[in-house]
């Protein structure tokens, strides 16, 4: 159903942002709620992301914001507060939904992000060192190594060992941690799209060949 309503997102809940000292961004596909966090008056921490992740993420969110402004008006108008909670799980917490942010908010948010490079050692308050390493998922995606000298934490998010346009996932640096944090794991860890792409490309070439004879 297409409705005439502003896109709403659900910011992080049940987190006391005044206690957050730093945010380590893993990739640009997981930052939709970042502007809500960074513009919250309770948040006074630092945000780190690789340079490509900052650039790609900024463009993605600006494109989303512009798209929502340009969406044509629909014939059906719906007040989001009037939608029954049983329509979709997201509406069970509709009181916490927020309207999509403006382009100005996005620019202000990304101006506060500290861009870093792969294998750069980041000192956090003299207590821990954080190092981003290639994750192989998207351009600029990173896994993080957090070390305080006595304990090592490996934070692994969306990652891929497939050989494509991004830097390959670095595995050796993540080995032998005291704690490993895993996020956004794949339901098909052994699936590789190579064979599917080959079949599709062969079929496409075959159809073009037959139609051009």
Backbone torsions as a table, in degrees:
resi	resn	phi	psi	omega
1	UNK	NA	127.6	177.3
2	UNK	-94.7	126.6	-176.4
3	UNK	-126.8	155.9	178.8
4	UNK	-92.2	83.3	179.3
5	UNK	-147.3	152.4	179.6
6	UNK	-72.1	141.9	177.0
7	UNK	-59.9	132.6	178.9
8	UNK	-118.2	140.2	176.8
9	UNK	-122.4	161.1	-179.8
10	UNK	-108.7	107.3	179.0
11	UNK	-67.5	164.7	177.2
12	UNK	-57.7	136.7	-179.2
13	UNK	-116.1	165.4	175.3
14	UNK	58.6	30.1	176.8
15	UNK	-126.0	124.7	176.2
16	UNK	-82.0	98.7	-174.2
17	UNK	-65.5	-18.5	178.3
18	UNK	-70.2	-15.8	-179.9
19	UNK	-97.5	-2.8	-178.3
20	UNK	-87.4	117.1	-179.0
21	UNK	-90.0	-30.3	-177.3
22	UNK	-156.1	149.4	174.8
23	UNK	-122.2	127.1	178.4
24	UNK	-106.4	110.5	-177.3
25	UNK	-82.9	133.4	-178.8
26	UNK	-93.8	-39.7	178.2
27	UNK	-160.9	164.8	-172.8
28	UNK	-76.1	-7.5	179.1
29	UNK	-89.3	0.2	-177.5
30	UNK	-124.8	35.5	-176.8
31	UNK	-123.7	18.5	-176.5
32	UNK	-59.1	-32.7	-177.7
33	UNK	-93.2	-1.4	-175.2
34	UNK	-59.3	-42.1	178.4
35	UNK	-59.6	-35.5	178.1
36	UNK	-63.1	-39.6	-178.3
37	UNK	-71.1	-48.4	-173.3
38	UNK	-69.6	-27.7	179.9
39	UNK	-92.6	0.9	176.1
40	UNK	-73.3	128.8	-177.1
41	UNK	-62.4	-16.3	179.6
42	UNK	-80.2	-19.1	-175.2
43	UNK	-88.6	122.1	178.4
44	UNK	-128.3	18.6	-177.0
45	UNK	-86.2	-173.6	179.6
46	UNK	-107.8	152.6	178.6
47	UNK	-126.4	129.5	-178.6
48	UNK	-122.1	139.2	176.0
49	UNK	-157.0	154.9	178.1
50	UNK	-66.6	156.3	-177.1
51	UNK	-57.6	-46.7	178.0
52	UNK	-63.4	-35.3	-180.0
53	UNK	-64.6	-40.3	178.2
54	UNK	-63.3	-46.8	-177.5
55	UNK	-66.8	-46.6	-179.5
56	UNK	-66.4	-41.0	-179.8
57	UNK	-64.2	-42.6	178.7
58	UNK	-60.4	-47.1	-179.5
59	UNK	-63.8	-38.1	-179.2
60	UNK	-64.2	-47.1	-177.6
61	UNK	-70.8	-35.3	176.7
62	UNK	-65.3	-41.9	177.8
63	UNK	-61.8	-39.8	178.3
64	UNK	-64.0	-44.3	-179.4
65	UNK	-63.9	-43.6	179.4
66	UNK	-66.3	-39.1	-179.8
67	UNK	-60.8	-42.8	-178.3
68	UNK	-66.5	-30.9	177.5
69	UNK	-71.9	-31.3	-175.6
70	UNK	-92.3	-5.2	-179.1
71	UNK	-58.9	132.3	178.9
72	UNK	-67.4	152.1	178.3
73	UNK	-70.8	139.0	-179.4
74	UNK	-94.7	166.7	-178.5
75	UNK	-77.3	-17.3	-173.3
76	UNK	-115.6	121.2	178.8
77	UNK	-101.8	134.5	-176.4
78	UNK	-132.2	130.2	171.9
79	UNK	-85.0	118.5	-173.7
80	UNK	-59.5	-29.0	179.7
81	UNK	-71.0	-16.4	-179.1
82	UNK	-92.7	-4.3	-179.0
83	UNK	-74.6	125.7	179.4
84	UNK	-60.0	145.6	-176.7
85	UNK	-65.9	-22.8	-177.0
86	UNK	-84.4	1.0	178.2
87	UNK	-67.9	-42.5	-179.4
88	UNK	-156.9	146.2	-179.4
89	UNK	-53.7	-31.1	-177.7
90	UNK	-63.0	-29.1	-176.9
91	UNK	-79.2	-6.7	174.1
92	UNK	-68.5	-21.5	177.9
93	UNK	-120.9	35.3	-174.2
94	UNK	-62.3	-22.5	177.5
95	UNK	-66.4	-17.6	-178.7
96	UNK	-100.1	-2.5	-179.0
97	UNK	-71.6	145.5	-179.3
98	UNK	-122.9	148.4	176.7
99	UNK	-68.0	154.3	179.8
100	UNK	-61.5	143.2	-176.0
101	UNK	-75.2	161.0	179.7
102	UNK	-85.7	167.0	178.2
103	UNK	-65.0	-33.8	177.9
104	UNK	-63.8	-40.3	178.4
105	UNK	-65.3	-39.4	178.9
106	UNK	-62.2	-45.9	-179.9
107	UNK	-62.3	-42.8	179.3
108	UNK	-64.2	-36.9	-179.8
109	UNK	-66.8	-50.8	-174.4
110	UNK	-72.2	-19.9	176.1
111	UNK	-68.8	-18.8	-178.1
112	UNK	-94.8	-8.2	-178.7
113	UNK	-78.5	136.6	176.8
114	UNK	-91.8	111.8	178.9
115	UNK	-75.8	140.5	179.9
116	UNK	-131.6	169.6	178.7
117	UNK	-114.3	159.8	177.6
118	UNK	-57.2	139.1	177.5
119	UNK	66.3	12.7	174.7
120	UNK	-80.5	132.2	-179.9
121	UNK	-87.0	121.4	-177.5
122	UNK	-109.2	121.1	179.8
123	UNK	-89.9	121.0	178.8
124	UNK	-104.2	100.8	172.9
125	UNK	59.2	21.3	-179.5
126	UNK	71.7	12.2	-175.9
127	UNK	-107.7	-43.7	-178.1
128	UNK	-136.9	158.4	175.1
129	UNK	-115.1	131.6	179.4
130	UNK	-116.3	135.6	-178.0
131	UNK	-130.8	121.0	174.8
132	UNK	-85.0	136.4	177.5
133	UNK	-130.7	154.9	-175.4
134	UNK	-57.6	138.3	178.4
135	UNK	-107.3	-17.1	177.4
136	UNK	75.3	7.3	-176.1
137	UNK	-85.4	-59.8	176.8
138	UNK	-136.7	173.7	179.1
139	UNK	-61.5	122.8	179.2
140	UNK	85.1	-1.8	-179.6
141	UNK	-66.7	146.9	-174.1
142	UNK	-144.7	143.3	162.7
143	UNK	-97.9	161.3	-173.5
144	UNK	-125.4	140.3	172.6
145	UNK	-110.0	124.4	-179.1
146	UNK	-116.4	124.0	-173.1
147	UNK	-138.2	132.1	176.1
148	UNK	-111.7	12.0	-180.0
149	UNK	99.3	-34.0	178.6
150	UNK	-107.3	-31.9	-176.8
151	UNK	-128.7	143.3	179.0
152	UNK	-118.0	130.0	177.6
153	UNK	-117.3	127.7	174.8
154	UNK	-105.9	117.9	179.3
155	UNK	-104.8	113.4	-175.4
156	UNK	-115.9	121.0	176.4
157	UNK	-114.2	-148.8	-178.4
158	UNK	-53.9	120.6	-176.3
159	UNK	-140.8	158.5	178.7
160	UNK	-153.0	139.7	175.9
161	UNK	-103.9	7.7	175.6
162	UNK	-67.5	147.7	-179.9
163	UNK	-90.4	110.8	177.3
164	UNK	-148.8	-148.3	-169.7
165	UNK	-76.5	-12.2	-179.6
166	UNK	-93.9	165.5	173.2
167	UNK	-64.6	139.9	-178.8
168	UNK	-66.2	153.2	179.0
169	UNK	-61.4	132.0	176.7
170	UNK	-92.9	118.7	-173.6
171	UNK	-101.5	-39.2	-172.1
172	UNK	-57.4	-39.5	-176.9
173	UNK	-67.8	-21.5	-178.1
174	UNK	-85.2	-9.3	-172.9
175	UNK	-71.2	154.6	174.2
176	UNK	57.0	48.5	176.8
177	UNK	-85.0	162.1	170.5
178	UNK	-79.2	-32.7	177.1
179	UNK	-138.2	136.4	175.4
180	UNK	-121.2	124.4	178.9
181	UNK	-106.0	122.5	-177.9
182	UNK	-112.5	137.2	-177.6
183	UNK	-142.5	143.2	173.5
184	UNK	58.6	49.2	-179.8
185	UNK	-73.6	149.0	-179.0
186	UNK	-80.1	142.2	175.6
187	UNK	-78.4	-14.3	-180.0
188	UNK	-126.2	69.1	-173.1
189	UNK	-63.4	-22.8	-177.5
190	UNK	-99.5	0.7	-177.5
191	UNK	-78.6	132.4	173.3
192	UNK	-124.5	134.2	-176.4
193	UNK	-78.9	-1.8	-174.2
194	UNK	-57.0	-48.5	-177.4
195	UNK	-65.2	-38.7	178.9
196	UNK	-63.8	-42.4	179.2
197	UNK	-64.8	-39.8	179.2
198	UNK	-61.9	-45.5	-179.8
199	UNK	-61.0	-45.1	-179.5
200	UNK	-64.4	-42.6	-178.6
201	UNK	-67.1	-40.6	178.0
202	UNK	-62.8	-43.0	178.6
203	UNK	-63.4	-40.4	179.4
204	UNK	-65.1	-46.6	179.8
205	UNK	-62.1	-39.0	179.7
206	UNK	-63.8	-42.4	179.6
207	UNK	-66.3	-41.9	178.5
208	UNK	-62.8	-41.1	-178.7
209	UNK	-63.1	-45.6	-178.1
210	UNK	-67.7	-34.7	-178.6
211	UNK	-77.8	-19.2	-177.1
212	UNK	-96.4	-5.9	-178.0
213	UNK	-74.8	NA	NA
